[in-house]
Amino acid sequence: MLYHFLYPLHTVFTGFNVFRYITFRAIGGAVTAFLIVLFLGPVFIRTMQRFQIGQVIRDDGPETHLAKKGVPTMGGVLILFGITLATLLWARLDNVLVWLGLFIILFYGMIGYIDDYRKVKKQNSKGLSAKGKLILQVIGGGVVGLFMYYHPGFDGHLSLPFFKNIHPDLGWFYVVFAIVVIVGASNAVNLTDGLDGLAAGPTIVTAAVYLVFSYLAGHVVLAEYLRLPYVAGSGELAIFCGGIFGGCLGFLWFNAYPAQMFMGDVGSLALGGALGSIAIIIKQEFLLAIVGGIFVMEALSVIMQVGYFKMTRGKRIFLMAPFHHHFEKKGWHETKVVVRFWIVSIILGLFAIATLKLR
């Protein structure tokens, strides 16, 4: 919005020329989202407390989590508000890819909101049915997959880190692949959101990395030089990524141990879906498995635990799944688990950026 109002005035005042640059607007989006969440956070917390909208704790979780019962939840609403407003202010609104990103984050946010609302209303950890949630997620992922498959200049070839000359073509199956990536990312972030600040940290790192890759993918010269798939217009997604970065950073101010509020499924499902959709749009799907390694590990720990439990009729690989609970059961304090997961996420983020030259 600011681009459309202020950039045309650069002929009158040359200072407005800065709105031409994606890098400037991405930083502006990040700072705006951060400030929105930071300043509205206290108001949101008081409102949730007034209406008694608090976290519902699972009965079979660590005993230390019982103290979290009643802490204001659904903070994802605040995160999504900050991201959406920041993106609308700083991105070019004539870019259809920006609207696609906003669609998926708000659609998945709606799914999470329904899930959270049912949990709070029933006062138990069972919200929207797994089947119902999955169907809605598949619909959202399918919209992105179909849109990109028929988007001008887009094709079904995959981009693999480390293998510059290998680009398998999935053809129409790319739509199914997109659904798997987006739905998988959404649920993986949701599973990670189990400790104070745990999901927000890796999301911040992942958003920062995809901000860089979105900018590069939308720059024809840099994309060709770095052997990245060029996706026209994808540079504007850097503003969207900046919004995710800033929104989650502002949320972390209140979500750091001991948490004053939780993001809930409205936040975790939406953020994961957004990251997955960005990966699809800029053709960096497998990069998500690297920079989002924490999310992958958490999801795999649940899959392995459930599968092994059924195969062995009651035996477990981990003391408890998702993976972060395993370390809690081993005696690690919650903050130690979270900070060490953040460290791993930062290392994975740096490694993901390094793949730019390892192709």
Order of alpha helices (4+ residues) and beta strands (2+ residues): alpha-alpha-alpha-alpha-alpha-alpha-alpha-alpha-alpha-alpha-alpha-alpha-alpha-alpha
